[in-house]
Amino acid sequence: QVQLVESGGGLVQAGGSLRLSCAASGSITSINAMAWYRQAPGKPRELVAAIDSSRSTNYADSVKGRFTISRDNAKNTVYLQMNSLKPEDTAVYYCNAQIWVHHTLGYFPHWGQGTLVTVSS
């Protein structure tokens, strides 16, 4: 009923930039918080950045000052602008959104399929 489709991943050199996008589609009544997580090989998934419905944001300490999360409510889309990328940012990045689906009662988490970001040194 609901899909989250990410785009924008790829290979970039250290110091470079990438912009990730995640668009939600389907039987959506409302979207609350949206977020980006990442998972590097052999490591647990971690929160990178989150933005709520009032556009308040929070970031992992490791990306503060380099990454910016934003959203376009009209497009049901969340973005992650990543600057000054480091090799340790290499991971699969996942979009997450708290979505109220038509004919349900409340917000539930939905995940995208993930997009790979590789930062070479």
Backbone as a chain_set.jsonl record, in Angstrom:
{"seq": "QVQLVESGGGLVQAGGSLRLSCAASGSITSINAMAWYRQAPGKPRELVAAIDSSRSTNYADSVKGRFTISRDNAKNTVYLQMNSLKPEDTAVYYCNAQIWVHHTLGYFPHWGQGTLVTVSS", "coords": {"N": [[0.809, -1.208, 0.0], [2.005, 1.202, 0.667], [4.924, 2.774, -0.472], [8.4, 3.436, -0.151], [10.801, 5.049, -1.897], [14.131, 5.279, -2.533], [16.801, 7.348, -3.785], [19.84, 8.518, -5.368], [22.211, 7.6, -4.28], [25.672, 6.456, -4.566], [29.043, 6.408, -5.862], [31.625, 8.344, -4.528], [34.34, 10.627, -4.122], [36.368, 11.21, -1.2], [35.548, 14.103, 0.636], [33.745, 15.001, -1.161], [30.29, 15.485, -2.31], [26.913, 14.333, -1.938], [23.434, 13.932, -2.688], [20.715, 12.541, -1.224], [17.478, 11.227, -1.916], [14.132, 10.479, -0.904], [11.115, 9.246, -1.687], [7.777, 8.959, -0.745], [4.952, 6.99, -1.51], [1.554, 6.018, -2.341], [-1.248, 4.799, -0.451], [-1.606, 7.149, 1.443], [-2.385, 8.864, 4.348], [-1.248, 10.651, 6.148], [2.011, 11.892, 7.035], [4.339, 11.625, 9.581], [7.137, 11.897, 11.455], [10.242, 11.765, 9.618], [13.162, 10.072, 8.517], [16.684, 9.313, 8.151], [18.641, 6.442, 8.121], [21.642, 4.482, 8.499], [23.677, 1.695, 7.521], [26.645, 0.182, 7.937], [28.961, -2.308, 6.691], [29.001, -5.125, 8.768], [28.214, -3.718, 10.978], [25.736, -2.347, 13.277], [22.505, -0.987, 12.325], [22.204, 2.549, 12.255], [20.911, 5.685, 13.425], [20.992, 8.499, 11.37], [19.957, 11.07, 10.719], [17.03, 12.983, 11.532], [13.74, 14.322, 10.977], [10.942, 16.095, 12.066], [7.338, 16.618, 11.857], [7.08, 19.324, 12.213], [9.357, 20.246, 11.223], [11.53, 20.23, 12.907], [14.826, 19.164, 13.639], [17.252, 16.516, 14.147], [20.537, 15.207, 14.595], [23.041, 12.659, 14.163], [26.033, 12.721, 16.066], [28.296, 12.291, 14.548], [27.786, 13.306, 12.04], [27.026, 15.908, 12.224], [26.992, 19.259, 11.125], [27.892, 18.553, 8.638], [25.976, 17.094, 7.231], [22.631, 17.63, 6.039], [19.242, 17.412, 6.705], [16.092, 17.541, 5.11], [12.653, 18.248, 4.14], [9.915, 17.862, 1.847], [6.744, 18.396, 2.095], [4.596, 18.489, 0.347], [5.365, 16.819, -1.658], [5.757, 14.486, -0.351], [8.355, 13.768, 0.385], [11.67, 13.205, 1.537], [14.91, 14.526, 2.089], [18.492, 14.145, 2.04], [21.2, 15.973, 2.317], [24.53, 15.564, 1.804], [27.624, 16.578, 2.681], [31.191, 17.149, 2.503], [32.096, 14.464, 2.603], [33.258, 11.436, 4.124], [35.381, 8.514, 4.17], [34.42, 6.832, 6.177], [31.723, 7.277, 6.109], [30.695, 5.531, 4.362], [28.175, 3.299, 3.543], [25.024, 1.503, 3.508], [22.25, 3.44, 2.993], [19.178, 4.065, 4.523], [15.83, 5.046, 4.202], [13.325, 6.142, 6.434], [9.989, 6.398, 7.533], [7.278, 7.632, 9.446], [4.141, 6.702, 8.92], [0.722, 7.314, 8.322], [-1.47, 5.222, 7.123], [-4.151, 4.961, 4.763], [-7.318, 3.972, 6.067], [-6.334, 2.795, 8.356], [-5.311, 2.849, 11.842], [-3.491, 5.058, 13.07], [0.074, 5.982, 13.22], [2.655, 4.21, 11.595], [5.886, 2.659, 11.251], [7.684, 2.78, 8.189], [9.914, 1.491, 5.721], [12.473, 2.229, 3.322], [14.161, 0.644, 0.506], [16.843, 0.93, 0.599], [19.912, 2.577, -0.264], [23.1, 2.549, -1.689], [25.955, 4.151, -0.518], [29.172, 4.994, -1.297], [32.273, 6.022, -0.258], [35.302, 6.952, -1.394], [38.771, 6.955, -0.499]], "CA": [[0.0, 0.0, 0.0], [2.892, 2.363, 0.737], [6.306, 2.522, -0.892], [9.422, 4.47, 0.002], [11.801, 4.8, -2.932], [15.308, 6.129, -2.352], [17.67, 7.556, -4.941], [20.915, 9.47, -5.148], [23.444, 7.001, -3.802], [26.69, 6.243, -5.571], [30.46, 6.462, -5.484], [32.142, 9.705, -4.495], [35.621, 10.754, -3.444], [36.357, 11.892, 0.085], [35.415, 15.544, 0.48], [32.681, 15.292, -2.113], [28.911, 15.635, -1.844], [25.814, 13.587, -2.541], [22.11, 14.259, -2.162], [19.785, 11.419, -1.252], [16.051, 11.545, -1.896], [13.253, 9.358, -0.584], [9.735, 9.637, -1.957], [6.741, 8.034, -0.28], [3.764, 6.982, -2.371], [0.563, 5.007, -1.995], [-2.449, 5.213, 0.263], [-1.068, 7.898, 2.581], [-3.208, 9.89, 4.967], [-0.379, 11.659, 6.747], [3.359, 11.463, 7.391], [4.853, 12.325, 10.749], [8.591, 12.029, 11.367], [10.972, 11.083, 8.559], [14.542, 9.939, 8.982], [17.667, 8.518, 7.412], [19.51, 5.558, 8.873], [22.64, 3.847, 7.665], [24.265, 0.476, 8.042], [27.913, -0.189, 7.326], [29.202, -3.76, 6.799], [29.392, -5.626, 10.076], [27.801, -2.809, 12.046], [24.28, -2.219, 13.384], [21.913, 0.186, 11.699], [22.238, 3.699, 13.155], [20.21, 6.886, 12.989], [21.846, 9.559, 10.84], [19.267, 12.35, 10.874], [15.582, 12.868, 11.566], [13.013, 15.587, 10.891], [9.552, 15.817, 12.403], [6.356, 17.319, 11.031], [7.285, 20.768, 12.355], [10.69, 20.461, 10.64], [12.626, 20.138, 13.872], [15.776, 18.15, 13.185], [18.345, 16.084, 15.01], [21.591, 14.549, 13.835], [24.091, 11.932, 14.845], [27.195, 13.581, 16.282], [29.298, 12.054, 13.505], [27.454, 13.996, 10.779], [26.652, 17.301, 12.488], [27.783, 20.239, 10.405], [28.193, 18.079, 7.28], [24.747, 16.592, 6.6], [21.42, 18.402, 6.281], [18.005, 16.737, 6.341], [14.981, 18.447, 4.814], [11.498, 17.53, 3.608], [8.92, 18.568, 1.042], [5.509, 17.707, 2.456], [3.732, 18.404, -0.827], [5.849, 15.697, -2.473], [6.001, 13.331, 0.537], [9.755, 13.437, 0.107], [12.7, 13.65, 2.468], [16.217, 14.633, 1.437], [19.682, 14.2, 2.887], [22.351, 16.578, 1.652], [25.733, 15.093, 2.479], [28.816, 17.299, 2.246], [32.458, 16.777, 3.164], [31.974, 13.042, 2.879], [34.443, 10.733, 4.592], [35.282, 7.063, 3.915], [33.606, 6.194, 7.221], [30.306, 7.455, 5.787], [30.307, 4.447, 3.466], [27.13, 2.477, 4.148], [23.717, 1.529, 2.862], [21.41, 4.437, 3.642], [17.777, 3.694, 4.485], [14.824, 6.035, 4.552], [12.281, 5.679, 7.346], [8.935, 7.397, 7.732], [6.111, 7.253, 10.249], [3.064, 6.986, 7.976], [-0.645, 6.911, 8.599], [-2.007, 4.683, 5.888], [-5.619, 4.984, 4.677], [-8.095, 2.889, 6.669], [-5.67, 2.242, 9.528], [-5.476, 3.695, 13.015], [-2.248, 5.501, 13.665], [1.305, 6.022, 12.442], [3.51, 3.029, 11.676], [7.127, 2.88, 10.508], [7.908, 2.174, 6.874], [11.316, 1.577, 5.33], [12.867, 2.1, 1.933], [14.963, -0.54, 0.194], [18.244, 1.252, 0.84], [20.751, 3.02, -1.376], [24.497, 2.418, -1.276], [26.868, 5.294, -0.628], [30.557, 4.57, -1.144], [33.188, 7.162, -0.264], [36.667, 6.474, -1.571], [39.797, 7.83, 0.112]], "C": [[0.845, 1.261, 0.0], [4.292, 1.94, 0.316], [7.169, 3.72, -0.569], [10.527, 4.132, -0.993], [12.93, 5.809, -2.784], [16.067, 6.256, -3.668], [18.795, 8.497, -4.539], [22.202, 8.882, -4.616], [24.444, 6.823, -4.929], [28.072, 6.299, -4.977], [30.951, 7.899, -5.574], [33.487, 9.699, -3.777], [35.456, 11.475, -2.113], [36.37, 13.405, -0.136], [34.293, 15.96, -0.449], [31.313, 15.352, -1.468], [27.979, 14.702, -2.597], [24.512, 14.073, -1.919], [21.201, 13.054, -2.338], [18.354, 11.941, -1.218], [15.269, 10.291, -1.553], [11.817, 9.84, -0.738], [8.776, 8.549, -1.498], [5.534, 8.133, -1.199], [2.813, 5.878, -1.925], [-0.598, 5.618, -1.245], [-2.089, 5.918, 1.577], [-2.074, 8.93, 3.064], [-2.339, 11.031, 5.489], [0.981, 11.041, 7.032], [3.836, 12.288, 8.563], [6.368, 12.475, 10.585], [9.151, 11.236, 10.183], [12.441, 11.078, 8.953], [15.388, 9.161, 7.985], [18.483, 7.708, 8.422], [20.59, 5.053, 7.917], [23.182, 2.609, 8.358], [25.513, 0.148, 7.247], [28.123, -1.696, 7.509], [29.666, -4.145, 8.195], [28.989, -4.757, 11.243], [26.277, -2.731, 12.121], [23.787, -0.972, 12.66], [21.879, 1.321, 12.711], [21.466, 4.869, 12.554], [21.221, 7.93, 12.534], [21.217, 10.926, 11.107], [17.769, 12.112, 10.843], [14.963, 14.255, 11.507], [11.546, 15.285, 11.182], [8.624, 16.694, 11.56], [6.469, 18.832, 11.134], [8.65, 21.19, 11.834], [11.786, 20.654, 11.682], [13.516, 18.968, 13.481], [16.705, 17.706, 14.313], [19.278, 15.204, 14.188], [22.483, 13.703, 14.736], [25.302, 12.847, 14.969], [28.194, 13.472, 15.127], [29.019, 12.811, 12.211], [27.064, 15.452, 10.978], [27.584, 18.252, 11.777], [28.131, 19.818, 8.985], [26.942, 17.653, 6.527], [23.575, 17.509, 6.966], [20.204, 17.604, 5.806], [16.922, 17.779, 6.107], [13.83, 17.621, 4.244], [10.619, 18.463, 2.801], [7.605, 17.837, 1.262], [4.576, 17.549, 1.258], [4.099, 17.209, -1.705], [6.058, 14.435, -1.648], [7.43, 12.829, 0.403], [10.663, 13.997, 1.193], [14.038, 13.577, 1.752], [17.318, 14.564, 2.487], [20.82, 14.751, 2.038], [23.59, 16.227, 2.452], [26.949, 15.783, 1.87], [30.031, 16.817, 3.019], [32.463, 15.304, 3.543], [33.313, 12.421, 3.222], [34.281, 9.237, 4.27], [34.418, 6.352, 4.948], [32.108, 6.446, 7.051], [29.799, 6.364, 4.842], [29.337, 3.506, 4.166], [25.959, 2.383, 3.179], [22.838, 2.476, 3.667], [19.938, 4.082, 3.422], [16.906, 4.875, 4.917], [13.786, 5.379, 5.462], [11.249, 6.785, 7.499], [7.809, 6.802, 8.571], [4.881, 7.679, 9.455], [1.728, 6.472, 8.481], [-1.239, 6.511, 7.26], [-3.526, 4.728, 5.921], [-6.224, 3.752, 5.354], [-7.349, 2.149, 7.77], [-5.804, 3.237, 10.673], [-4.115, 4.028, 13.597], [-1.065, 5.457, 12.721], [2.124, 4.748, 12.682], [4.753, 3.254, 10.833], [7.157, 2.117, 9.193], [9.348, 2.445, 6.466], [11.462, 1.52, 3.81], [13.777, 0.892, 1.761], [16.445, -0.317, 0.432], [18.956, 1.685, -0.432], [22.195, 3.07, -0.889], [25.266, 3.711, -1.54], [28.278, 4.784, -0.348], [31.457, 5.788, -1.284], [34.608, 6.631, -0.332], [37.662, 7.479, -1.001], [40.806, 8.306, -0.918]], "O": [[0.462, 2.272, -0.589], [4.777, 0.877, 0.704], [6.741, 4.868, -0.692], [11.117, 3.053, -0.933], [12.727, 7.019, -2.892], [15.986, 5.391, -4.54], [18.723, 9.18, -3.517], [23.2, 9.595, -4.508], [24.116, 7.012, -6.101], [28.255, 6.245, -3.761], [30.722, 8.584, -6.57], [33.733, 8.852, -2.919], [34.52, 12.252, -1.926], [37.104, 13.917, -0.981], [33.933, 17.136, -0.515], [31.182, 15.28, -0.246], [28.231, 14.335, -3.745], [24.484, 14.556, -0.787], [20.95, 12.606, -3.456], [18.057, 12.953, -0.583], [15.687, 9.177, -1.871], [11.364, 10.727, -0.014], [8.943, 7.374, -1.822], [5.142, 9.224, -1.614], [3.202, 4.937, -1.233], [-0.895, 6.805, -1.387], [-2.245, 5.363, 2.665], [-2.554, 9.76, 2.293], [-2.647, 12.208, 5.301], [1.099, 9.834, 7.244], [3.746, 13.516, 8.543], [6.819, 13.131, 9.646], [8.621, 10.194, 9.799], [12.905, 11.983, 9.646], [14.881, 8.459, 7.11], [18.947, 8.231, 9.435], [20.472, 5.178, 6.698], [23.155, 2.484, 9.582], [25.454, -0.128, 6.049], [27.517, -2.295, 8.398], [30.607, -3.562, 8.733], [29.376, -5.025, 12.381], [25.596, -3.017, 11.136], [24.544, -0.032, 12.416], [21.567, 1.105, 13.882], [21.382, 5.018, 11.335], [22.192, 8.21, 13.237], [21.862, 11.822, 11.651], [17.291, 11.168, 10.215], [15.572, 15.239, 11.928], [10.972, 14.348, 10.627], [9.071, 17.415, 10.668], [6.008, 19.55, 10.248], [9.052, 22.343, 11.981], [12.853, 21.185, 11.371], [13.035, 17.92, 13.05], [16.913, 18.422, 15.292], [18.87, 14.552, 13.227], [22.654, 13.999, 15.919], [25.567, 13.655, 14.079], [28.855, 14.449, 14.775], [29.909, 12.948, 11.372], [26.8, 16.16, 10.006], [28.803, 18.089, 11.81], [28.615, 20.635, 8.203], [26.858, 17.834, 5.312], [23.534, 18.085, 8.053], [20.142, 17.175, 4.654], [16.845, 18.779, 6.821], [14.0, 16.449, 3.907], [10.578, 19.672, 3.029], [7.376, 16.776, 0.68], [3.841, 16.564, 1.176], [3.25, 16.658, -2.407], [6.493, 13.416, -2.183], [7.679, 11.627, 0.319], [10.459, 15.102, 1.696], [14.275, 12.696, 0.925], [17.107, 14.879, 3.658], [21.333, 14.071, 1.15], [23.69, 16.552, 3.635], [27.261, 15.594, 0.695], [29.91, 16.163, 4.054], [32.795, 14.945, 4.673], [34.356, 12.812, 2.698], [33.158, 8.757, 4.116], [33.752, 5.368, 4.625], [31.305, 5.875, 7.789], [28.603, 6.29, 4.56], [29.629, 2.981, 5.24], [25.908, 3.084, 2.169], [22.702, 2.327, 4.882], [19.506, 3.832, 2.297], [17.219, 5.592, 5.867], [13.421, 4.218, 5.28], [11.594, 7.964, 7.585], [7.442, 5.636, 8.424], [4.604, 8.871, 9.326], [1.616, 5.358, 8.993], [-1.478, 7.345, 6.387], [-4.13, 4.555, 6.98], [-5.71, 2.641, 5.228], [-7.683, 1.008, 8.089], [-6.342, 4.33, 10.499], [-3.643, 3.355, 14.514], [-1.16, 4.976, 11.592], [2.264, 4.28, 13.812], [4.702, 3.952, 9.82], [6.718, 0.971, 9.103], [9.927, 3.476, 6.809], [10.689, 0.862, 3.114], [14.121, 0.208, 2.725], [17.22, -1.273, 0.465], [18.643, 1.221, -1.528], [22.473, 3.577, 0.198], [25.224, 4.274, -2.634], [28.542, 4.214, 0.71], [31.415, 6.496, -2.29], [35.06, 5.935, 0.578], [37.428, 8.688, -1.018], [41.731, 9.045, -0.581]]}, "num_chains": 1, "name": "protein.A"}
